[in-house]
Amino acid sequence: MTIRQTLTLRHFFIFGALLFASLSVTAWIGGQNLTTTAEPPAKPRLLPVAAAVVQRANSYRRKLSYTGTVEADQQAALGFEQPGRLQAVWVDEGDRVRAGQKLAQLDTARLELELQALLATGRRETAVLQQLIAGPLAETIDAQRAVVTELEAGAKQAEQDASRQNKLLKEGVTSEETAEALHTLAQVASARLESARQRLKELLRGSRSEQVQAQAATIEQLDAEAAKLRLEMERGILLAPFPGVITNRFKDPGVVLQAGAPIFNLQSTTILKVKIGVPEKVASKLKVGSTQELFIANEKIPATLAALLPQINRQTQTRVMILNLHNETVLPGATVEWRHSQEHKADGYWLPTTALLPGRRGLWSYFLLEPENETSFRVRRQEVQIFHSEADRALVQVDSIVDGTLFISSGVNRVVPGQLVAAKFDGVVKL
């Protein structure tokens, strides 16, 4: 026998011995297992879930909100009525002013000079009127009488000279030219005498009423022109028409202004108002003068309903209500919210939003708990339709639910339909 045959036979006997030993150990272990007592399998541990009972809801309140912008009750662009050079500005942006406070002034030097000249003319014309009313002085009358006496003597002498010259002309002693010259002198003397006599009559009679009235009218016209100048000078000072805050300043001293050019924007701060459009059904239930609540970032702002405009906006189909605010900290331009709730009839159930899952075809679903035994429940998915929702709850409509149904109120992402769970009861959900 060769060496190779000898090694192969030896390997065969070793392998047989090892196989026999392995079978013997396996048989011994199997005998030990048969003699050991069998234990029951352990129960699976159930997942605890938060559970609650639903109840039917007969109605719900829909919360609605309408917004508006705070406005100043009064606001105006202020300027001068007449043109001129801006001489002084006494306020700036952000300054609070009171009604009647001086804000700016025009250069009124020209108006002052015109007024002085007009007043001087008025004083002169007034003196003339007083003279007309008082009549001529006695000295003036006496002087006029003397003039008349002198002219009478001169006229008489001229008449006599003319008459004597005519006689001499007839006798051929004098020339015709000399006689005509003396006759002309006599006529002139007579005319002067008549004028002097008329003047004396006027002095004796005094001033005529027409003269007095005409002079009085002249003085009234001068007074009216002076009053006009004074008014222009007064309007050369810009006054605040109401209390408020200067929100804009457009001009600086030295510029020449056109009539009506704005210099400031003034905004009232005493009364603020808000205009909010609401549906006619809502507006019809409001009373003018009632107290309302507005909100700015959930901060309550008291207000009074001042008016309801008697018309409906064609585009929005709303009616505007005007509210006066009673809060000095609110600034114009702020957005405020007016909240209103309406009760509606309903036939559904309130579920917390934590109990809802997105479903199919735009629906939602929640998990019912159906009793499996005394200690466990089986999860079943039920689709519902939401027809009203709020911050933390939703009003759902479903046909197959009854009062007292148990459902999972939170943690719905931890379970799947058909799973056995343990219910941790939270109570009746009636939100």
Buried (B, 14 or more C-beta within 10 A) or exposed (E): EEEEEEEEEEEEEEEEEEEEEEEEEEEEEEEEEEEEEEEEEEEEEBEEBBBBBBBEBEEBEEEEEBEBEBBBBBBBEBBBEBEBBBBBBEBEEEBEBEEEBEBBBBBBEEBEEBBEEBEEBBEEBBEEBEEBEEBBEEEEBEBBBEBBEEBBEBBBEBBEBBEEBBEBBEEEEBEEEEBBBBBEBBEEBBEBBEEBBEBBEEBEEBBEEEBBEEBBEBBEEBBEBBEBBEEBBEBBBBBBBBBBBBBEBEBEEEEEBEEEBBBBBBBBBEEBBBBBBBBEEBBEEBEEEEEBEBBBEEEEBEBBBBBBEEEBEEEEEBBBBBBBBEBEEBEBEBEBBBEBEEEEEBEBBBBBBBBBEEBEEEEBBBBBBEEEEEEBBBBBBBBBEBBBBBEEBBBBBBEEBEEEBBBBBBBBEEBEEEBBBBBEEBEEBEB
